[in-house]
């Protein structure tokens, strides 16, 4: 058997199309699979030009790839092609240069491509649903945060009121972060959660975790002991994320421990690390199960814990002496580098600017009215509109220095209002989008519509006041 016959025999056995072409773009040989695709016998294809066999339209599409392979480059691409013997199919081609032309290997990937497109469409639907859900959840959080800010500005001396305000504010922060996670499906699916790190004390993280998990512990009638190190342990960490992970471990301990059990949270500083242990008197684990607990079979909660600890450059392991003998989770986190710093929430710097004329427009009356009340307490002159048409009318008469606009107002939306105000007042007005729509595409669209800033509900009133003060100071 000659070499050519052997090559033909081998390529005919391939479940893929194989083609050899000359530099003048004629077929030198083809295998049986490719011949079946085009609905011709090999003898009817060899010696004829590509354009004659596949048509001018298809030739125009593949000419850039042919040019690259003739320059000596290995080329891979996918395209949707029409074949007489197959119909319309997605095919993956790989071109390999040879001395007298190139060899092409084609694989039918139609089923995979269709499945990918269906999956992509499904993800798109989920993404749209979650974006809408996040928007609807953020809207009620905005007036709640504004109401808490009003109570704080009133300065109640009652310690119970002050404690309650702190709880509400922290839980709003936590809910806002959870809502933010809904918007990034790929990040959640891959466990690639972004962290907002700052210098934080271990006891702050523990307090936040206890606040979230204590109802679960109390519901089981468990005795909870907390033992923290005498020295102040500082971490470079995302406090909300770390507290969420620690709270998950405490909730799991409460769930898997029989009523009236014991749960111990202890921490110690060992070298350059802080070691935190959550131990319970619950059902325990088989030794092998303890080693595999963060593997493929882990629940969403434990996988989240594992991912958060890893993102903090830490380690976590599960231990158990066996069934019925309780379980212990031990996590190790690096201590913050550098000197000890004050870890209290920083106050915003005071900026002397005097009152600023502010227009607030939002069809959610509670959100608009509560924000007006907060900003008035800061000393600003505030007008409110509950729809886009009223916002444009008040804007013409009031001539605000800052316009804080909701995007999703019915009828005339925030984008339209922003464009009109920019046309009327030019750069004399700073236009701020305050909205529940927080995806990157939403930010880009807001900037393109003329907004100067894009803030996501619920906004921190102190942060908004700083922005207003800066605007007022710049334009005095």
C-alpha positions in Angstrom: 0.0 0.0 0.0 1.4 3.4 -1.0 1.9 6.3 1.5 -1.0 8.2 0.0 -3.3 5.1 0.2 -2.3 4.6 3.8 -3.0 8.3 4.6 -6.4 8.1 2.9 -7.2 4.9 4.8 -6.4 6.5 8.1 -8.2 9.8 7.5 -11.3 8.0 6.2 -11.5 6.3 9.6 -11.5 9.6 11.5 -14.9 10.9 12.9 -13.9 14.4 11.7 -13.5 16.1 8.3 -9.9 16.1 7.0 -8.8 18.3 4.1 -5.5 19.1 2.4 -5.4 22.2 0.3 -2.7 23.7 -2.0 -1.6 27.3 -1.8 -3.6 28.1 -4.9 -6.7 27.1 -2.8 -7.5 23.8 -4.6 -8.3 20.5 -2.9 -5.4 18.0 -2.9 -7.3 15.3 -1.0 -10.3 15.0 1.4 -11.4 12.2 3.6 -14.8 10.4 3.5 -16.2 12.5 6.4 -15.7 15.8 4.6 -17.0 14.3 1.3 -20.2 13.3 3.1 -20.6 16.8 4.5 -20.5 18.4 1.1 -22.6 15.6 -0.5 -19.9 14.7 -3.1 -17.5 11.8 -3.6 -13.8 12.5 -2.9 -13.1 12.2 -6.7 -15.6 15.0 -7.4 -13.8 17.3 -4.9 -10.0 16.7 -5.4 -8.5 19.1 -7.9 -11.3 21.6 -7.8 -11.1 25.1 -6.1 -12.5 25.9 -2.7 -14.7 28.7 -4.0 -16.2 26.3 -6.6 -17.1 23.8 -3.9 -18.2 26.0 -1.0 -19.4 29.2 -2.8 -18.3 32.8 -2.8 -20.2 33.8 0.4 -18.5 31.1 2.5 -15.2 31.8 0.8 -15.4 35.5 1.9 -15.9 34.4 5.5 -12.9 32.0 5.6 -10.4 34.0 3.5 -8.9 35.8 6.6 -8.1 32.4 8.1 -6.6 31.1 4.9 -4.4 34.2 4.7 -3.1 33.6 8.2 -2.4 29.9 7.6 -0.5 30.7 4.4 1.7 33.0 6.4 2.7 30.0 8.5 0.3 30.5 11.4 -1.8 27.7 13.0 -5.4 28.8 13.0 -8.5 27.7 14.9 -12.0 29.1 14.5 -15.7 28.2 14.7 -18.4 29.1 12.3 -22.0 28.3 11.4 -21.9 26.8 7.9 -24.3 25.4 5.4 -23.4 21.9 4.1 -25.4 20.0 1.4 -24.9 16.7 3.3 -25.5 18.1 6.8 -27.6 21.2 6.6 -26.7 24.2 8.8 -24.2 23.2 11.4 -21.6 24.7 13.8 -18.2 23.4 12.9 -14.8 23.9 14.5 -11.8 24.1 12.1 -8.1 23.9 12.8 -5.7 24.9 10.0 -2.1 23.7 10.1 0.4 25.1 7.5 2.4 22.7 5.3 5.1 23.3 2.7 2.6 23.4 -0.2 -0.5 24.7 1.5 -2.3 23.6 4.6 -4.2 20.7 6.3 -7.6 21.4 7.8 -9.4 19.3 10.4 -13.1 20.0 11.0 -15.2 18.8 13.9 -19.0 19.0 14.1 -19.7 20.9 17.3 -23.3 21.8 16.6 -24.9 20.0 19.5 -22.4 21.5 22.0 -22.8 24.9 20.5 -26.6 24.8 20.7 -26.4 23.6 24.3 -24.0 26.4 25.1 -26.3 29.0 23.5 -29.3 27.6 25.4 -27.3 27.7 28.7 -26.2 31.3 27.9 -29.8 32.3 27.3 -30.8 30.7 30.6 -28.1 32.5 32.4 -29.2 35.7 30.8 -32.7 35.2 32.0 -31.5 34.5 35.5 -29.2 37.5 35.4 -32.2 39.7 34.4 -34.4 38.2 37.1 -31.8 38.7 39.8 -31.1 42.3 38.6 -34.8 43.1 38.9 -35.1 41.3 42.2 -32.1 43.2 43.6 -33.6 46.5 42.4 -36.9 45.7 44.2 -35.1 44.7 47.4 -32.9 47.8 47.5 -35.9 50.2 47.2 -37.3 49.5 50.7 -33.8 49.5 52.2 -33.3 53.1 51.2 -36.0 54.7 53.4 -35.0 52.4 56.3 -31.4 53.6 56.2 -32.6 57.2 55.9 -34.9 56.8 58.9 -32.0 55.4 61.0 -29.9 58.3 59.9 -32.6 60.7 61.1 -32.8 59.0 64.5 -29.0 59.2 64.8 -29.1 63.0 63.9 -31.7 63.5 66.6 -29.2 62.2 69.1 -31.2 60.1 71.5 -29.5 59.4 74.8 -31.4 56.2 75.4 -28.8 53.4 75.2 -31.4 50.9 74.0 -32.3 53.2 71.1 -28.7 53.7 70.2 -28.1 49.9 70.3 -31.2 49.3 68.1 -30.0 51.9 65.6 -26.6 50.2 65.4 -28.2 46.8 64.8 -30.5 48.1 62.0 -27.6 49.9 60.3 -25.3 46.8 60.4 -28.1 44.6 59.1 -28.8 47.0 56.3 -25.1 46.9 55.4 -25.3 43.1 55.5 -28.4 42.9 53.3 -27.0 45.4 50.9 -23.9 43.2 50.4 -26.0 40.0 50.0 -28.2 41.8 47.4 -25.0 42.9 45.6 -23.9 39.3 45.3 -27.1 38.3 43.5 -26.0 40.5 40.5 -22.9 38.6 39.6 -23.9 35.0 38.8 -20.5 34.1 37.4 -18.7 35.3 40.5 -21.0 33.3 42.8 -20.8 30.2 40.6 -17.0 30.3 40.6 -16.8 31.3 44.3 -14.9 34.4 43.2 -16.2 36.9 45.8 -14.7 40.3 45.9 -13.5 41.6 49.3 -13.6 45.1 50.7 -10.7 44.8 53.2 -10.0 47.2 56.0 -8.2 47.1 59.3 -10.6 45.5 61.7 -10.4 44.1 65.3 -11.2 40.4 65.8 -13.8 41.2 68.5 -15.7 43.4 66.0 -16.0 40.5 63.6 -17.0 38.1 66.5 -19.7 40.6 67.7 -21.2 40.8 64.2 -21.2 37.0 63.9 -22.8 36.6 67.3 -25.5 39.2 66.5 -26.5 37.3 63.4 -26.3 33.7 64.9 -27.6 34.2 68.4 -31.3 33.7 67.6 -30.3 30.2 66.2 -28.3 29.4 69.3 -31.1 30.6 71.6 -33.7 28.7 69.7 -32.0 25.4 70.5 -31.5 26.4 74.2 -27.7 26.0 73.8 -25.1 27.3 76.2 -22.7 29.5 74.2 -19.3 30.4 75.6 -17.0 33.0 73.9 -13.4 33.2 74.8 -11.3 35.9 73.1 -7.6 36.6 73.5 -6.5 39.3 76.0 -4.4 41.1 73.4 -6.1 43.0 70.6 -6.0 41.0 67.4 -6.2 43.1 64.2 -7.0 41.7 60.8 -6.8 43.1 57.3 -10.2 41.7 56.4 -13.7 42.2 54.9 -15.5 42.4 58.3 -19.0 41.6 56.8 -17.7 38.6 54.8 -15.6 37.2 57.7 -18.5 37.7 60.1 -20.8 35.9 57.7 -18.5 32.9 57.5 -18.2 32.8 61.3 -21.9 33.1 61.7 -22.5 30.2 59.3 -20.3 28.0 61.5 -22.2 29.0 64.6 -25.6 28.4 62.9 -24.4 25.0 61.7 -23.3 24.2 65.2 -26.7 25.2 66.6 -28.5 23.2 63.9 -26.6 20.0 64.4 -26.4 20.1 68.2 -29.3 18.5 70.2 -31.3 20.9 72.4 -29.5 22.2 75.6 -26.1 21.5 74.0 -22.9 23.5 74.3 -21.2 25.6 71.8 -17.8 27.3 72.3 -16.2 30.0 70.2 -12.6 30.6 71.2 -9.8 32.5 69.7 -6.0 32.8 70.4 -3.1 34.5 68.9 -0.4 32.1 67.7 2.7 33.6 66.1 1.5 35.7 63.2 -2.0 34.2 63.1 -5.2 34.3 65.0 -6.7 30.8 65.5 -10.5 30.7 65.9 -12.4 27.6 66.9 -16.1 26.8 66.9 -16.8 23.6 68.8 -20.1 22.0 69.6 -21.4 18.9 71.5 -23.5 17.8 68.5 -23.7 14.6 66.4 -20.0 14.7 65.3 -18.6 13.3 62.1 -16.8 10.2 60.8 -13.0 11.0 60.5 -13.1 10.6 56.7 -16.2 12.8 56.5 -14.4 15.5 58.5 -11.6 15.5 56.0 -14.0 15.7 53.0 -16.4 18.2 54.5 -15.3 21.1 52.3 -15.2 19.0 49.1 -17.6 18.6 46.3 -20.4 17.3 48.5 -20.3 20.4 50.8 -23.4 22.5 51.1 -23.5 26.1 49.9 -22.9 27.5 53.4 -19.7 25.6 54.0 -18.4 26.2 50.5 -18.9 29.9 51.1 -17.1 29.7 54.4 -14.2 27.9 52.7 -14.0 30.4 49.9 -14.1 33.4 52.2 -11.4 32.0 54.4 -9.2 31.3 51.4 -9.7 34.8 50.0 -8.4 36.1 53.4 -5.3 33.9 52.9 -6.4 31.7 55.7 -7.0 28.0 56.3 -9.9 26.0 57.8 -10.3 22.4 58.9 -13.0 20.3 60.5 -12.2 17.9 63.4 -14.3 15.3 65.1 -13.6 12.4 67.5 -16.4 10.4 65.8 -20.2 10.2 65.7 -21.9 11.6 68.8 -18.8 13.3 70.0 -19.2 16.7 68.6 -17.4 18.7 65.9 -14.9 21.5 65.8 -14.1 23.9 63.0 -10.7 25.6 63.3 -9.8 28.5 61.1 -6.5 30.4 60.9 -6.1 33.9 59.7 -3.0 36.1 59.3 -2.8 39.0 61.6 -2.6 42.5 60.1 0.8 43.8 59.3 2.1 47.1 60.8 1.2 48.9 64.0 -2.1 48.8 65.8 -4.6 51.4 64.5 -7.9 52.6 65.6 -10.5 50.3 64.0 -13.6 52.3 64.6 -15.6 53.3 61.6 -14.0 56.5 60.3 -16.0 59.7 60.5 -16.4 61.6 57.3 -14.4 64.8 57.2 -16.4 67.9 57.7 -16.4 70.2 54.7 -17.4 73.8 55.1 -19.8 74.7 52.3 -23.0 76.0 53.6 -26.4 74.8 52.5 -26.7 73.3 49.0 -29.9 73.4 46.8 -30.9 69.8 46.2 -33.6 68.3 44.1 -34.6 64.7 45.1 -36.8 62.8 42.6 -38.1 59.3 43.4 -41.5 57.7 42.8 -41.0 55.8 46.1 -42.4 58.5 48.4 -40.9 57.0 51.5 -37.5 57.0 49.9 -37.9 60.6 48.6 -39.4 62.0 51.8 -36.9 60.3 54.2 -34.0 61.4 52.1 -35.3 65.0 52.1 -35.6 64.9 55.9 -32.1 63.6 56.3 -30.6 66.2 54.0 -32.6 69.0 55.7 -31.1 68.0 59.0 -27.7 68.4 57.4 -28.7 72.0 56.6 -29.5 71.7 52.9 -32.3 73.3 51.0 -34.2 70.4 49.5 -37.2 70.1 47.1 -38.9 66.8 46.3 -40.5 65.4 43.1 -42.3 62.1 42.8 -42.1 61.7 39.0 -40.0 62.8 36.1 -42.2 65.5 34.8 -42.4 67.2 38.2 -38.7 66.9 38.6 -38.0 68.7 35.3 -40.6 71.5 36.2 -39.1 72.0 39.7 -35.6 71.9 38.3 -36.4 74.8 35.9 -37.8 76.9 38.8 -35.6 75.8 41.7 -32.3 75.6 39.7 -30.7 73.0 42.1 -26.9 72.7 42.5 -27.4 68.9 42.9 -30.1 66.7 41.5 -30.5 63.2 43.1 -32.6 61.2 40.7 -34.1 57.8 40.8 -33.7 56.0 37.4 -36.8 53.8 37.3 -39.5 56.4 37.6 -42.7 55.6 35.5 -43.4 57.7 32.5 -40.4 60.1 32.2 -37.5 58.1 33.7 -34.3 59.4 35.3 -32.3 59.2 32.1 -34.7 61.6 30.4 -34.7 64.0 33.3 -30.9 64.0 33.5 -30.6 64.8 29.7 -33.1 67.6 30.0 -31.5 69.1 33.1 -28.1 69.0 31.5 -29.5 70.8 28.5 -31.2 73.4 30.7 -28.4 74.0 33.3 -25.2 72.7 31.7 -22.4 72.0 34.2 -24.0 74.2 36.8 -25.8 71.2 38.2 -24.3 68.0 39.5 -26.6 65.1 38.6 -26.5 62.0 40.8 -28.2 58.7 40.0 -29.6 57.1 43.2 -31.0 53.7 42.0 -31.6 50.1 42.8 -30.0 49.2 39.4 -26.4 48.5 40.2 -24.8 46.5 37.3 -21.9 47.9 35.3 -24.1 48.3 32.3 -26.4 50.5 34.4 -23.5 52.7 35.5 -22.3 53.1 31.9 -25.8 54.1 30.7 -26.1 56.6 33.5 -22.9 58.3 32.6 -23.8 58.4 29.0 -27.2 60.0 29.9 -25.4 62.9 31.6 -25.1 61.8 35.3 -22.0 62.7 37.2 -22.3 60.0 39.8 -24.1 56.6 40.1 -25.0 55.6 43.6 -26.7 52.3 44.5 -29.5 52.2 47.1 -29.4 52.2 50.0 -26.8 55.0 50.1 -25.1 56.0 53.3 -26.5 59.5 54.1 -23.2 60.6 55.5 -21.4 59.7 52.2 -24.1 61.5 50.2 -23.7 64.6 52.5 -20.0 64.6 51.8 -20.7 64.6 48.1 -23.1 67.5 48.4 -20.7 69.4 50.6 -17.9 68.9 48.1 -20.1 70.1 45.3 -21.1 73.1 47.3 -17.5 73.9 48.2 -16.4 73.6 44.5 -19.1 76.0 43.2 -19.1 78.7 45.8 
